[in-house]
């Protein structure tokens, strides 16, 4: 069974696109191998800035032959007076057999002639050559470039292709390039063309000899190089930066690192400014001492084997000095105008073309946050509404500063820094001014599910209010994320809202939050372009349910069936949903109530809902309430008696958010429910008795599905 290799060589791919594209290529080629019955062993990827590669070990050299029964014309059409007709002969020729080999089979439409047809499997080389061009052109890129053929597109011009089964070339063509055995080594450190002897490890070895390393090797080499360069400064260490490390790994093929320095006078600038310039604009790693304080040095990762004469280091230092000088100039220039004085300038900064300016957004966020502060206070949490109000007023003013215009990554951060050094209000105590500054600084947080939430509850409220206003406005315009398209990063902002509510246990119901956020647009010009309330409410409900489901499953790690069960009961209160899923996980995994026990409860609830659905489809009457006098059998009488008592107890436990106890009380119903289904027939002919028993089932489902809809839980094997 041969090994398979596909390498797409091209001009340098943007670093941020490589990982997703590599994963996409792997998924697509894997799908082809599976669909075409070319069974493969291990499938691996190899990506650099100049190539996307996928390798599969031990694929089938050819598809297996398939024999299938094919039916033809009816017996009456195939034979006349016992002799085969032209229809029979034509079908036999098509099937590739003699007419005498036709069989007669019975079908729902009557007897017909049939033949066993063997389809010979195609060779792997032919199948891959036919299918791969389409898969290559279907790789998702944020931006594509079209070349010689209008149906073939790629992120950068394709320069070479390698497609092999062991040591044989696959006759593959894409973008006018025919596949061969010639790859290319490092652009500077190699002689250029590299002959690949065969697919598999020989490919990796050949590229390594040509100074092209795999992703893991490059990361290890970069870390070692950074460590070695940093050790030349006593007590120093390079600042770990996962995102930057991923970027430089994808920018290089054979990396090394150099240590550079800058004038210590620049350390007078805020650390955030210096690190942003180094990381986001120059792709440099910051250097710090043991206490985490920034040192006047930086580390640059090169795509070559070193800088023996120091020319590259000197050039990087010169560029960084110019960037720092710009930052210092902008910082000093910005101090001539306070954040308060910049507020009116927000009238001229567009938030979104249909939603108005940042001045209007600021006013909406202020009103929304004032209301959110009241909700927080009523729940018993302490929040300084004045701090939130002032921070909301100034949060976007740094968009008018020169520093943010030059370094857009610093928006919010610059506002927080300026608020700390500028006199916002002479009457404000310093601690209050710092609290306002912190809220401004943090109000874009968290920018991902791994990011930290704002440091204070005031910052948390502002963060939620700002993001809710954005989501409400976009959804009201009908700009709903779809598929991979989310140009306004609404999913990320919704994820942030869910995380902040969770971490600070804020008492916000998601639909209420979005309703209040949309109300802020009332009377505005934007409102004339909004979708109707019903469509808005439904779209944000579904959207936030998906975000909460993602948070519970992918961020918190709860089992998918438990998450579905909990959200089926209520997907509006984030804090409550987390409390319920935690209780459900605790109880179902406890020694006292095993998963087998919950399996019975889940099956029973599913059975109840199915019966109730059947009754609804048949339009059968269900009694308004349970009439104990009509009940006949002991099992139904006992269940009716106990559920009334248990329902009251569960309500008390739920009100106290003692969900562990509430779930245990529900679990105690299992024997009674089992007895009910063993002894009682619900769908009887007697209308009154049937209606009463249906009412009993409806009561059980209604009363005991407020914590979780147990019918959503997996009952075949334990959930992961």
QUIURHU-V110004 format. One record per helix or strand of 2 or more residues. SS is the DSSP state (alpha for helix, beta for strand). FROM is the first residue (numbers start at 1). TO is the last residue. If there is no record, write none. Layout:
ss->SS from->FROM to->TO
ss->SS from->FROM to->TO
//
This chain:
ss->beta from->4 to->10
ss->alpha from->15 to->35
ss->beta from->43 to->48
ss->beta from->51 to->56
ss->beta from->66 to->74
ss->alpha from->75 to->78
ss->beta from->79 to->80
ss->beta from->83 to->84
ss->alpha from->86 to->95
ss->alpha from->99 to->101
ss->beta from->103 to->107
ss->beta from->110 to->119
ss->alpha from->124 to->137
ss->beta from->145 to->146
ss->beta from->153 to->154
ss->beta from->158 to->165
ss->beta from->168 to->169
ss->beta from->173 to->174
ss->beta from->177 to->178
ss->beta from->182 to->184
ss->beta from->193 to->195
ss->alpha from->201 to->209
ss->alpha from->215 to->230
ss->beta from->236 to->238
ss->alpha from->242 to->251
ss->beta from->256 to->261
ss->alpha from->264 to->268
ss->alpha from->271 to->281
ss->beta from->284 to->289
ss->beta from->294 to->302
ss->alpha from->311 to->334
ss->alpha from->339 to->348
ss->beta from->350 to->352
ss->beta from->356 to->357
ss->alpha from->358 to->378
ss->alpha from->385 to->394
ss->alpha from->397 to->400
ss->alpha from->402 to->406
ss->alpha from->408 to->410
ss->alpha from->413 to->421
ss->alpha from->430 to->442
ss->alpha from->457 to->476
ss->alpha from->490 to->504
ss->alpha from->510 to->519
ss->alpha from->526 to->529
ss->alpha from->533 to->555
ss->alpha from->560 to->569
ss->alpha from->574 to->588
ss->alpha from->595 to->617
ss->alpha from->634 to->655
ss->alpha from->659 to->667
ss->alpha from->670 to->679
ss->alpha from->687 to->703
ss->alpha from->710 to->712
//
